[in-house]
Amino acid sequence: MPVHLLKIPDDQSETPVPRHLQKEDLKHLQEGHDHTNKYIQGIVILSYPLTKLGDGTDFFKIVLQDLDDVCSRISSINVLIHGKMAQDCAKVIRHGDTFVVAGFKVLKSPTAREDGRHGCHLEVSEEAGSTIYYVRGYPTFFSPKILLALCFSIAPKYVYTPLNRLKDGTIVNLYGIVKFFKPPYVSKGTDYCSVVTLVDPSNVKLTCTLFSGNQDSLPRIYKIGDIVRFHRIKIREYNGQMQGITSGGFASLTFDGTVGAPVVPRTSSRVYTFTDEEHKTIEELRVWAASNVSISGPAAKLSSVQPMLFFDLTCQLVGKAKVDGSSFLLKVWDGTKCPYPSWRVPVEAKDLEGEKVVLHQLRNLTVDILVYDNHVQLAKSLKIGSFLRIYSIHAKQASADTEDVSHIEFHLHGGTCYGRGIGVLPENNPDVKELKAFLESVDLADSQNMESMFLVEFNGTFSDFTDLESHLQRCQQLPVTVLTDHQDLSNTELKTIINSTAPQQYRVRAKLRTYKPQKLHQSVKLHCSKCNSLQEVPDGDDFDLILQGSAVTAPNPELHSTSWYDSVMWTTQDQKQRKIAIHFVKHDEMLQQPEDTLLMIEGGTLKEVWKLTKRFKCVIPVKSTEDDLELLDLSAPFLLQGNVKYYGCKQCSAPKPVKNLSSIAAEQQPSWEPTVIAQVLGIELLQYVFIMKFTLVDGTGALNAYLFDYEKFFQIPASEILTNNFLQEKMQMTMNTLCPPGRKLGDLPWLECFIKSYNVRDAMKHQVCYQIFDTTVAEDVV
């Protein structure tokens, strides 16, 4: 087999290849020269889908980056692999693999001017006597250049064509806003098909018909208003209109078209390029689309469904069954309950696929969706437990034959009109992550209680509306908070508390009349436990300005590659030609896996810093002095981990030299935790907290109680709320439950909580304040 997997021994850093082969530098490659017994080695930074040439030959293309000159664009080269070797490579070669090829042909590259890579490319095939060696994934030996290549792959420069400049017979790259789409469906052949209509600021419309044998390789479009980037789409003219169709090497990225949303591409490709300039393009298209494209709203929840509605639903599949030759049953749930009795499709128990225990547990939260005709084949292939986006479901109102009670039926009619269809969402999709987190928070016992209430109502046990209203009021009086301590305390009226001296602790039963701030993200502050100070969470723009200011001073080369970290420095290719240095902290004189690596960066922009946090465990922004690296101004975060920025108290911190981090790196199992890093760097860590004011009433009086909470009350980490849309929605739902908007005071739910009084004195006045403590929102209120 001409494709070989190699393993690098722990005591060896070089790739073991046959001794008769000699390494050739990319800069020495020339067409027509003899390269017998030579090999080219690099890291795979790009790969394209396996495709077929016009004569039916399999074709696979990758891009290799020379690790000896990682920051030079000319040091990357296209490798074109043909025949069976293309099939073999497409199955095993991955982004980040070390790739070695011998027995290659060197030909002039026709795309060098467009992609900015080497002037030649390599032709590789079994017929030509080629041999390929590769090292799987991340090798045990890391160099900073490998890590840097993985994170900052040199991106080709693509040219994008506006929709009003398309020409028949050309293959182009383009951007467009989705005006209409049909999710992937099985075509008359064996391929999947998706139809997308695009517009752009040139006010021209383009309809694209996309085919692929792999459904995942088609654009992952969720709603009208999404923005797509198509590479290598073929344009043809039909009836005077330009149309787009898939061609060899077609690839796509999809972005949320909402202004202000994170610019995160959706794609099944293992590797893609996306530049700062393209980031700006997305933002500009979003602004244009907001005023020129009718963008659909968010998908509905089952709890908001109304009769005769057509809606999109994001849900999880828990059961499925064949009904007849033209229809198929899907049992789904989204964690909320339909407000109307829903139709149950009659099927034999033996025909229903799904875990019986789960189906029983969720029987009060699932709905039956009957799908028809062309959707049946896809529905049959769906895996139980998968997450779906079902488009244009019809909530049809119907009446029972024997009872004067209306119920709702859910249908996905045949055809693809109005975008009808079923999309399967991957596990790593942000919408799926949010839905999974919400489903895990659902109290199934509570749904059983709701079933009892609905059955009683349905069977007519309530003699009149007054009885039903009374029952609902009693349900509202169920506790929405949980007391975690001090169970010996009995309830005290607010009037008594107001007239008592401080400090004391109380248990109260009251209603939440109002709360501040109404914009819940404003409740998150930074708290210093040492000096007890509070401050606002700095704006991201402030951090960006600090980074820009620190980039004025170039990194000091004398501080690079010490005994405890390895360094890489390069110059950006923009007009500013910034100097950027990244220092990778070592353990036992070796670099760790990226997910375990702490690194320090000098001269990077905010975007570059965030890019590093997605791949590496910890990132510390630093700057050079004459003698050592040091932290930036404490107005900036001293550490970034995931999506969280960690800050230090300016008043209480006494920053120590960055070299103190070497003590952690020398430990048997380095702990790159924020508290440990802060301690060795002399930083007094600021903690994210919720600060809110609750106005409580109980009929005897009213008082303002402050909530000072890290994560216990809402069961949500305050450090994550600013960067997690799902947690923000969950917090808003919690507050809507504690203090439902638009309700009269008498209709508000009762809260049980502990409050403590304390004295606040200064030279001018004395005041008694109150704080909520040892109280948690019940898990089943949202």
JOPE-V486631 format. One record per pair of residues at least 24 apart in sequence whose ideal C-beta (glycine too) atoms are under 7 Angstrom apart, sorted by the first residue. I is the first residue (numbers start at 0). J is the second residue. D is the distance in Angstrom with one decimal. If there is no record, write none. Layout:
i=I j=J d=D
i=I j=J d=D
//
This chain:
i=1 j=84 d=5.9
i=1 j=125 d=5.4
i=1 j=129 d=6.3
i=1 j=130 d=5.0
i=1 j=131 d=6.3
i=2 j=84 d=6.4
i=2 j=87 d=4.5
i=2 j=88 d=6.1
i=2 j=91 d=6.9
i=2 j=131 d=4.7
i=3 j=131 d=6.9
i=3 j=132 d=4.9
i=4 j=133 d=6.3
i=4 j=135 d=6.2
i=5 j=132 d=5.1
i=5 j=133 d=6.8
i=5 j=134 d=5.3
i=7 j=134 d=6.1
i=7 j=138 d=5.2
i=7 j=139 d=6.2
i=7 j=140 d=6.2
i=9 j=139 d=5.9
i=12 j=140 d=4.6
i=14 j=40 d=6.3
i=14 j=97 d=5.8
i=14 j=99 d=6.0
i=14 j=134 d=6.2
i=16 j=99 d=5.7
i=16 j=132 d=5.8
i=20 j=101 d=5.4
i=25 j=65 d=5.0
i=25 j=74 d=5.6
i=25 j=76 d=5.8
i=25 j=117 d=5.9
i=28 j=105 d=5.5
i=28 j=117 d=6.8
i=28 j=119 d=5.3
i=29 j=105 d=6.8
i=30 j=105 d=5.3
i=30 j=106 d=6.0
i=30 j=107 d=5.3
i=30 j=119 d=5.7
i=32 j=105 d=7.0
i=34 j=103 d=6.8
i=34 j=105 d=6.2
i=37 j=101 d=6.9
i=38 j=99 d=5.4
i=38 j=100 d=6.4
i=38 j=101 d=4.2
i=39 j=63 d=6.9
i=39 j=100 d=5.5
i=39 j=103 d=6.8
i=39 j=121 d=6.6
i=40 j=97 d=7.0
i=40 j=99 d=4.8
i=41 j=65 d=5.3
i=41 j=66 d=6.5
i=41 j=98 d=6.0
i=42 j=66 d=5.9
i=42 j=95 d=6.6
i=42 j=97 d=5.9
i=42 j=145 d=6.2
i=42 j=148 d=5.1
i=43 j=92 d=6.0
i=43 j=93 d=6.9
i=43 j=94 d=5.8
i=43 j=95 d=6.6
i=43 j=96 d=4.8
i=43 j=98 d=5.2
i=44 j=75 d=6.8
i=44 j=94 d=6.9
i=44 j=148 d=6.1
i=44 j=152 d=3.9
i=44 j=153 d=7.0
i=44 j=270 d=6.8
i=45 j=152 d=6.9
i=45 j=270 d=4.9
i=46 j=92 d=6.2
i=46 j=94 d=6.6
i=46 j=269 d=6.4
i=46 j=270 d=5.7
i=47 j=248 d=5.4
i=48 j=216 d=6.2
i=49 j=85 d=6.4
i=49 j=86 d=6.9
i=49 j=89 d=3.9
i=50 j=247 d=4.4
i=50 j=248 d=6.0
i=56 j=81 d=5.7
i=56 j=82 d=6.0
i=57 j=81 d=7.0
i=57 j=82 d=6.0
i=57 j=85 d=4.2
i=57 j=86 d=5.2
i=58 j=85 d=5.6
i=59 j=85 d=3.8
i=59 j=88 d=5.2
i=59 j=89 d=4.8
i=61 j=92 d=6.4
i=62 j=116 d=6.9
i=63 j=98 d=5.8
i=64 j=148 d=5.1
i=64 j=152 d=6.7
i=64 j=153 d=6.4
i=66 j=144 d=4.7
i=66 j=145 d=6.4
i=66 j=148 d=6.6
i=69 j=144 d=4.7
i=69 j=147 d=5.6
i=69 j=148 d=5.1
i=70 j=569 d=3.6
i=72 j=115 d=4.8
i=72 j=116 d=6.9
i=72 j=153 d=5.1
i=73 j=117 d=6.1
i=75 j=116 d=4.8
i=75 j=117 d=6.8
i=75 j=153 d=5.3
i=76 j=116 d=5.8
i=76 j=117 d=4.0
i=76 j=120 d=6.3
i=76 j=121 d=6.5
i=77 j=108 d=6.1
i=77 j=116 d=5.9
i=77 j=120 d=4.1
i=78 j=120 d=6.9
i=78 j=121 d=4.7
i=78 j=123 d=6.1
i=79 j=120 d=5.9
i=79 j=121 d=6.8
i=79 j=122 d=5.5
i=79 j=123 d=6.7
i=80 j=123 d=4.7
i=81 j=123 d=7.0
i=81 j=124 d=4.1
i=82 j=124 d=5.0
i=82 j=125 d=5.6
i=82 j=126 d=6.5
i=83 j=125 d=5.7
i=84 j=123 d=6.5
i=84 j=124 d=5.8
i=84 j=125 d=4.8
i=84 j=129 d=6.6
i=84 j=131 d=6.9
i=88 j=131 d=6.6
i=92 j=133 d=6.2
i=93 j=136 d=6.5
i=93 j=269 d=6.4
i=94 j=269 d=4.9
i=94 j=270 d=4.5
i=95 j=136 d=6.2
i=95 j=137 d=6.3
i=95 j=149 d=5.3
i=96 j=133 d=5.0
i=96 j=134 d=6.2
i=96 j=135 d=6.4
i=96 j=136 d=6.7
i=97 j=133 d=6.5
i=97 j=134 d=4.0
i=97 j=138 d=6.3
i=98 j=133 d=5.2
i=99 j=131 d=7.0
i=99 j=132 d=4.1
i=99 j=133 d=6.9
i=100 j=129 d=6.4
i=100 j=131 d=5.2
i=101 j=130 d=5.0
i=102 j=127 d=6.3
i=102 j=128 d=4.5
i=102 j=129 d=4.1
i=102 j=130 d=5.4
i=103 j=129 d=5.8
i=113 j=158 d=7.0
i=114 j=155 d=3.8
i=114 j=156 d=6.9
i=115 j=155 d=5.9
i=115 j=156 d=5.3
i=116 j=155 d=6.8
i=137 j=592 d=6.2
i=141 j=590 d=3.8
i=143 j=565 d=4.6
i=143 j=566 d=6.6
i=143 j=567 d=4.3
i=143 j=581 d=6.9
i=143 j=583 d=5.0
i=144 j=567 d=6.2
i=146 j=583 d=6.1
i=146 j=590 d=6.9
i=146 j=593 d=6.4
i=147 j=567 d=5.0
i=147 j=581 d=6.4
i=149 j=614 d=7.0
i=150 j=610 d=6.6
i=150 j=611 d=6.2
i=150 j=614 d=5.3
i=154 j=272 d=3.8
i=154 j=274 d=5.4
i=155 j=272 d=6.1
i=157 j=230 d=6.8
i=161 j=199 d=6.2
i=161 j=201 d=4.6
i=162 j=197 d=6.7
i=162 j=199 d=4.8
i=162 j=201 d=5.3
i=162 j=203 d=4.1
i=162 j=205 d=5.0
i=163 j=201 d=3.7
i=163 j=203 d=4.3
i=165 j=205 d=6.9
i=165 j=234 d=4.8
i=165 j=241 d=4.8
i=166 j=234 d=6.5
i=167 j=234 d=6.3
i=167 j=235 d=5.9
i=167 j=236 d=4.0
i=168 j=235 d=6.8
i=169 j=234 d=5.2
i=170 j=231 d=5.5
i=170 j=232 d=6.9
i=170 j=233 d=5.1
i=170 j=246 d=5.4
i=171 j=232 d=6.4
i=171 j=234 d=6.1
i=172 j=229 d=6.7
i=172 j=230 d=5.0
i=172 j=231 d=6.9
i=173 j=229 d=5.4
i=173 j=232 d=6.7
i=174 j=199 d=6.5
i=174 j=226 d=6.7
i=174 j=228 d=5.4
i=174 j=280 d=6.1
i=174 j=284 d=6.3
i=175 j=199 d=5.2
i=175 j=205 d=6.5
i=175 j=227 d=5.7
i=176 j=224 d=6.6
i=176 j=226 d=5.6
i=176 j=256 d=6.1
i=176 j=284 d=6.0
i=176 j=288 d=4.6
i=176 j=292 d=5.4
i=177 j=220 d=5.6
i=177 j=223 d=5.6
i=177 j=224 d=6.4
i=177 j=225 d=4.6
i=177 j=227 d=6.3
i=178 j=204 d=6.7
i=178 j=223 d=6.6
i=178 j=292 d=6.5
i=179 j=223 d=6.6
i=179 j=418 d=6.8
i=180 j=220 d=4.8
i=180 j=418 d=6.0
i=181 j=415 d=4.5
i=181 j=418 d=5.4
i=181 j=420 d=6.0
i=182 j=390 d=5.8
i=182 j=418 d=6.9
i=182 j=420 d=3.6
i=182 j=421 d=6.7
i=182 j=422 d=4.5
i=183 j=214 d=4.9
i=183 j=217 d=4.9
i=184 j=373 d=6.1
i=184 j=377 d=6.8
i=184 j=415 d=5.8
i=184 j=420 d=5.5
i=185 j=373 d=6.9
i=185 j=376 d=5.3
i=185 j=377 d=6.2
i=186 j=210 d=6.7
i=191 j=217 d=6.2
i=193 j=217 d=4.6
i=193 j=218 d=6.6
i=195 j=220 d=6.6
i=195 j=227 d=6.9
i=197 j=227 d=6.8
i=198 j=292 d=6.5
i=200 j=287 d=5.0
i=205 j=241 d=5.9
i=205 j=243 d=5.7
i=206 j=242 d=5.7
i=207 j=232 d=6.6
i=207 j=242 d=7.0
i=207 j=243 d=3.5
i=208 j=242 d=6.8
i=208 j=244 d=5.6
i=209 j=245 d=5.0
i=210 j=245 d=5.4
i=211 j=245 d=6.7
i=215 j=267 d=4.1
i=216 j=267 d=5.7
i=218 j=251 d=4.3
i=218 j=253 d=5.2
i=219 j=253 d=4.9
i=219 j=265 d=4.2
i=219 j=266 d=6.9
i=220 j=253 d=5.6
i=221 j=388 d=6.3
i=222 j=295 d=4.9
i=223 j=294 d=5.9
i=223 j=295 d=4.4
i=224 j=256 d=3.9
i=224 j=288 d=5.9
i=224 j=292 d=5.8
i=224 j=294 d=3.3
i=224 j=295 d=6.4
i=225 j=253 d=5.5
i=225 j=254 d=6.6
i=225 j=255 d=6.5
i=225 j=256 d=5.1
i=226 j=254 d=4.5
i=226 j=256 d=4.9
i=226 j=281 d=5.9
i=226 j=284 d=5.3
i=227 j=251 d=5.9
i=227 j=252 d=7.0
i=227 j=253 d=5.2
i=228 j=252 d=4.4
i=254 j=281 d=5.4
i=256 j=285 d=5.7
i=256 j=288 d=5.3
i=256 j=294 d=6.4
i=257 j=285 d=6.9
i=258 j=285 d=4.7
i=258 j=286 d=6.2
i=258 j=289 d=5.3
i=275 j=606 d=6.4
i=298 j=388 d=6.9
i=300 j=333 d=5.9
i=300 j=335 d=4.7
i=301 j=333 d=5.4
i=301 j=335 d=4.9
i=301 j=336 d=6.7
i=301 j=337 d=4.7
i=301 j=366 d=6.2
i=302 j=335 d=3.6
i=302 j=336 d=5.9
i=302 j=337 d=6.9
i=302 j=338 d=6.4
i=304 j=337 d=5.7
i=304 j=394 d=5.2
i=304 j=407 d=6.9
i=305 j=394 d=6.8
i=306 j=394 d=6.0
i=306 j=396 d=3.7
i=306 j=407 d=6.0
i=307 j=394 d=6.6
i=307 j=396 d=6.0
i=308 j=394 d=4.6
i=309 j=391 d=5.3
i=309 j=392 d=6.9
i=309 j=393 d=5.7
i=310 j=392 d=5.8
i=310 j=394 d=6.8
i=311 j=388 d=6.5
i=311 j=389 d=6.9
i=311 j=390 d=5.1
i=311 j=391 d=6.9
i=312 j=389 d=5.0
i=312 j=392 d=5.7
i=313 j=388 d=5.2
i=313 j=430 d=5.8
i=313 j=434 d=6.0
i=314 j=387 d=5.7
i=314 j=389 d=6.9
i=315 j=384 d=6.8
i=315 j=386 d=5.4
i=315 j=438 d=6.6
i=316 j=381 d=5.6
i=316 j=383 d=6.0
i=316 j=384 d=6.7
i=316 j=385 d=5.3
i=316 j=387 d=5.8
i=317 j=353 d=5.4
i=317 j=357 d=5.7
i=317 j=358 d=6.2
i=317 j=361 d=5.8
i=317 j=365 d=6.0
i=317 j=383 d=6.7
i=318 j=351 d=5.6
i=318 j=352 d=6.4
i=318 j=353 d=3.4
i=318 j=358 d=5.3
i=318 j=383 d=7.0
i=319 j=352 d=5.1
i=319 j=353 d=6.8
i=319 j=378 d=6.7
i=319 j=381 d=6.5
i=319 j=383 d=6.9
i=320 j=346 d=4.4
i=320 j=350 d=4.7
i=320 j=351 d=4.6
i=320 j=352 d=6.4
i=321 j=350 d=6.2
i=322 j=346 d=6.4
i=322 j=369 d=6.7
i=325 j=371 d=5.9
i=325 j=372 d=5.9
i=325 j=375 d=6.9
i=326 j=369 d=5.4
i=326 j=370 d=6.7
i=326 j=371 d=5.1
i=326 j=375 d=6.8
i=327 j=370 d=5.2
i=327 j=375 d=4.6
i=327 j=378 d=4.4
i=327 j=379 d=6.3
i=328 j=367 d=5.9
i=328 j=369 d=6.0
i=329 j=368 d=4.7
i=329 j=370 d=6.2
i=329 j=378 d=6.0
i=330 j=365 d=4.9
i=330 j=367 d=5.9
i=331 j=365 d=6.4
i=331 j=366 d=6.4
i=331 j=368 d=6.2
i=331 j=387 d=6.8
i=332 j=361 d=5.4
i=332 j=364 d=4.7
i=332 j=365 d=4.6
i=333 j=434 d=6.8
i=334 j=364 d=7.0
i=334 j=437 d=5.0
i=334 j=438 d=4.8
i=334 j=441 d=4.7
i=336 j=364 d=5.8
i=336 j=446 d=6.8
i=336 j=449 d=6.3
i=337 j=366 d=5.8
i=337 j=407 d=6.7
i=339 j=406 d=6.4
i=339 j=407 d=4.7
i=340 j=404 d=6.8
i=340 j=406 d=4.3
i=340 j=457 d=6.5
i=341 j=366 d=4.8
i=341 j=367 d=6.9
i=341 j=406 d=6.3
i=341 j=407 d=5.2
i=342 j=367 d=6.1
i=342 j=397 d=7.0
i=342 j=406 d=5.7
i=342 j=407 d=6.6
i=342 j=408 d=4.1
i=343 j=367 d=5.8
i=344 j=369 d=5.9
i=352 j=383 d=6.2
i=353 j=383 d=5.2
i=360 j=443 d=5.3
i=363 j=446 d=4.6
i=363 j=447 d=6.6
i=363 j=449 d=6.4
i=363 j=450 d=4.3
i=364 j=446 d=5.3
i=366 j=409 d=5.6
i=367 j=409 d=6.5
i=368 j=392 d=6.3
i=368 j=409 d=4.4
i=368 j=411 d=6.0
i=369 j=409 d=6.9
i=369 j=410 d=5.4
i=370 j=411 d=4.2
i=371 j=411 d=6.7
i=371 j=412 d=5.7
i=371 j=413 d=4.3
i=372 j=413 d=2.8
i=372 j=414 d=6.9
i=373 j=413 d=5.7
i=373 j=414 d=6.7
i=374 j=411 d=5.7
i=374 j=413 d=6.8
i=374 j=420 d=6.8
i=374 j=421 d=6.0
i=377 j=421 d=5.5
i=378 j=421 d=6.6
i=381 j=423 d=6.9
i=385 j=423 d=5.7
i=386 j=424 d=4.5
i=386 j=431 d=4.5
i=386 j=434 d=6.5
i=387 j=421 d=6.0
i=387 j=422 d=6.7
i=387 j=423 d=6.1
i=387 j=424 d=6.7
i=388 j=422 d=4.3
i=388 j=424 d=5.9
i=389 j=421 d=5.3
i=390 j=418 d=5.1
i=390 j=419 d=5.8
i=390 j=420 d=5.2
i=391 j=417 d=4.9
i=391 j=418 d=5.7
i=391 j=419 d=4.3
i=404 j=457 d=6.9
i=433 j=725 d=3.7
i=436 j=725 d=5.8
i=440 j=778 d=6.5
i=442 j=778 d=6.0
i=442 j=779 d=3.4
i=445 j=779 d=4.5
i=475 j=748 d=5.3
i=476 j=749 d=5.6
i=478 j=751 d=5.5
i=478 j=777 d=6.4
i=479 j=736 d=6.1
i=479 j=737 d=6.1
i=479 j=748 d=5.2
i=479 j=750 d=6.1
i=479 j=776 d=6.9
i=479 j=777 d=5.5
i=479 j=780 d=4.8
i=480 j=750 d=5.1
i=480 j=751 d=5.5
i=480 j=752 d=5.6
i=480 j=774 d=5.4
i=480 j=775 d=6.7
i=480 j=776 d=5.8
i=480 j=777 d=6.0
i=481 j=775 d=4.7
i=481 j=777 d=5.2
i=482 j=751 d=6.0
i=482 j=753 d=6.4
i=482 j=773 d=6.8
i=482 j=774 d=6.1
i=483 j=773 d=5.0
i=483 j=774 d=6.9
i=483 j=775 d=5.7
i=484 j=773 d=4.5
i=485 j=753 d=5.9
i=485 j=773 d=6.3
i=492 j=697 d=6.3
i=492 j=699 d=4.4
i=493 j=695 d=6.5
i=493 j=697 d=4.9
i=493 j=699 d=5.5
i=493 j=700 d=4.1
i=493 j=701 d=6.6
i=493 j=702 d=5.5
i=494 j=699 d=3.9
i=494 j=700 d=4.1
i=496 j=702 d=6.6
i=496 j=756 d=6.9
i=497 j=700 d=5.4
i=497 j=702 d=5.8
i=501 j=756 d=3.8
i=501 j=757 d=5.5
i=501 j=758 d=5.0
i=501 j=767 d=4.7
i=502 j=755 d=6.5
i=502 j=756 d=5.5
i=502 j=757 d=4.8
i=502 j=758 d=6.7
i=503 j=755 d=6.9
i=503 j=756 d=5.3
i=504 j=753 d=6.5
i=504 j=755 d=4.7
i=505 j=753 d=6.9
i=505 j=754 d=5.5
i=506 j=753 d=5.7
i=507 j=695 d=6.8
i=507 j=697 d=6.9
i=507 j=752 d=6.1
i=507 j=754 d=5.9
i=508 j=697 d=6.5
i=508 j=749 d=5.7
i=508 j=751 d=5.3
i=509 j=695 d=4.0
i=509 j=696 d=6.0
i=509 j=697 d=4.2
i=509 j=750 d=6.0
i=510 j=696 d=5.5
i=510 j=697 d=6.9
i=510 j=744 d=6.8
i=510 j=747 d=4.3
i=510 j=749 d=6.1
i=510 j=750 d=6.7
i=511 j=693 d=5.6
i=511 j=695 d=6.4
i=511 j=737 d=5.0
i=511 j=738 d=4.4
i=511 j=747 d=6.7
i=511 j=750 d=5.9
i=512 j=694 d=4.7
i=512 j=696 d=4.9
i=512 j=701 d=6.9
i=512 j=744 d=6.6
i=513 j=694 d=4.6
i=514 j=691 d=5.8
i=514 j=692 d=6.7
i=514 j=693 d=5.2
i=514 j=734 d=6.7
i=514 j=738 d=5.9
i=515 j=691 d=6.7
i=515 j=692 d=4.7
i=519 j=727 d=7.0
i=519 j=730 d=5.5
i=519 j=731 d=6.0
i=519 j=734 d=6.6
i=520 j=721 d=6.2
i=520 j=727 d=6.7
i=522 j=689 d=5.0
i=522 j=690 d=5.8
i=522 j=691 d=4.9
i=523 j=687 d=6.0
i=523 j=689 d=6.3
i=523 j=717 d=5.5
i=523 j=720 d=5.7
i=523 j=721 d=5.9
i=524 j=688 d=5.6
i=524 j=690 d=5.0
i=525 j=646 d=5.8
i=525 j=685 d=4.1
i=525 j=687 d=6.4
i=526 j=685 d=6.5
i=526 j=686 d=5.2
i=526 j=688 d=4.6
i=527 j=648 d=4.1
i=527 j=651 d=5.9
i=527 j=683 d=6.1
i=527 j=685 d=5.6
i=528 j=686 d=6.7
i=529 j=648 d=6.8
i=529 j=651 d=4.5
i=529 j=683 d=5.3
i=530 j=648 d=6.6
i=530 j=650 d=5.5
i=530 j=651 d=5.3
i=532 j=648 d=7.0
i=532 j=650 d=6.8
i=533 j=690 d=6.8
i=536 j=721 d=6.6
i=537 j=634 d=6.5
i=539 j=605 d=6.7
i=541 j=634 d=6.7
i=542 j=605 d=6.1
i=542 j=635 d=5.3
i=542 j=636 d=6.7
i=543 j=605 d=4.1
i=545 j=631 d=5.8
i=545 j=632 d=6.0
i=545 j=634 d=6.2
i=545 j=635 d=4.3
i=546 j=603 d=6.5
i=546 j=604 d=6.1
i=546 j=605 d=5.8
i=546 j=608 d=6.9
i=546 j=620 d=6.5
i=549 j=622 d=4.7
i=549 j=631 d=5.6
i=550 j=577 d=5.6
i=550 j=602 d=4.4
i=552 j=622 d=6.1
i=552 j=623 d=6.5
i=553 j=578 d=4.5
i=554 j=578 d=5.5
i=554 j=580 d=3.8
i=554 j=601 d=4.5
i=554 j=602 d=6.1
i=554 j=623 d=5.2
i=555 j=623 d=3.7
i=558 j=623 d=5.7
i=558 j=627 d=6.8
i=558 j=628 d=5.9
i=563 j=661 d=4.0
i=563 j=664 d=5.3
i=565 j=590 d=6.6
i=577 j=602 d=5.4
i=578 j=602 d=5.4
i=579 j=603 d=5.5
i=584 j=660 d=6.5
i=584 j=664 d=5.2
i=585 j=664 d=6.4
i=586 j=664 d=5.5
i=586 j=669 d=5.6
i=597 j=671 d=4.9
i=599 j=628 d=6.3
i=599 j=657 d=6.9
i=608 j=639 d=6.5
i=612 j=639 d=5.0
i=612 j=641 d=6.4
i=616 j=640 d=6.8
i=616 j=671 d=5.5
i=617 j=671 d=4.8
i=621 j=657 d=6.0
i=627 j=656 d=5.2
i=627 j=657 d=6.3
i=627 j=658 d=6.0
i=628 j=657 d=4.4
i=629 j=657 d=6.0
i=630 j=654 d=5.5
i=630 j=657 d=6.7
i=630 j=680 d=6.9
i=637 j=680 d=6.7
i=637 j=682 d=5.7
i=638 j=673 d=5.9
i=638 j=676 d=5.8
i=640 j=673 d=6.4
i=642 j=722 d=4.0
i=643 j=718 d=5.0
i=643 j=719 d=6.5
i=645 j=673 d=4.9
i=645 j=684 d=6.6
i=646 j=685 d=4.6
i=647 j=677 d=6.7
i=647 j=682 d=3.8
i=647 j=683 d=5.9
i=647 j=684 d=6.4
i=647 j=685 d=6.3
i=648 j=683 d=4.3
i=648 j=685 d=5.5
i=651 j=683 d=3.8
i=652 j=681 d=6.2
i=652 j=682 d=4.8
i=652 j=683 d=4.8
i=653 j=681 d=4.6
i=654 j=680 d=6.3
i=654 j=681 d=5.1
i=654 j=682 d=6.6
i=655 j=680 d=5.5
i=655 j=681 d=3.8
i=687 j=717 d=3.9
i=687 j=718 d=4.0
i=688 j=717 d=5.4
i=689 j=713 d=6.8
i=689 j=717 d=5.2
i=693 j=771 d=6.8
i=702 j=769 d=5.7
i=703 j=769 d=6.8
i=704 j=754 d=5.0
i=704 j=769 d=4.3
i=704 j=770 d=6.4
i=704 j=771 d=5.1
i=705 j=768 d=6.6
i=705 j=769 d=6.8
i=705 j=770 d=5.0
i=706 j=771 d=5.0
i=707 j=770 d=5.9
i=711 j=775 d=5.9
i=712 j=774 d=6.3
i=712 j=775 d=6.1
i=712 j=776 d=6.3
i=713 j=776 d=5.9
i=714 j=775 d=6.4
i=714 j=776 d=6.6
i=729 j=781 d=6.1
i=732 j=781 d=4.2
i=733 j=776 d=5.5
i=733 j=780 d=6.4
i=733 j=781 d=5.4
i=736 j=780 d=4.5
i=736 j=781 d=6.0
//
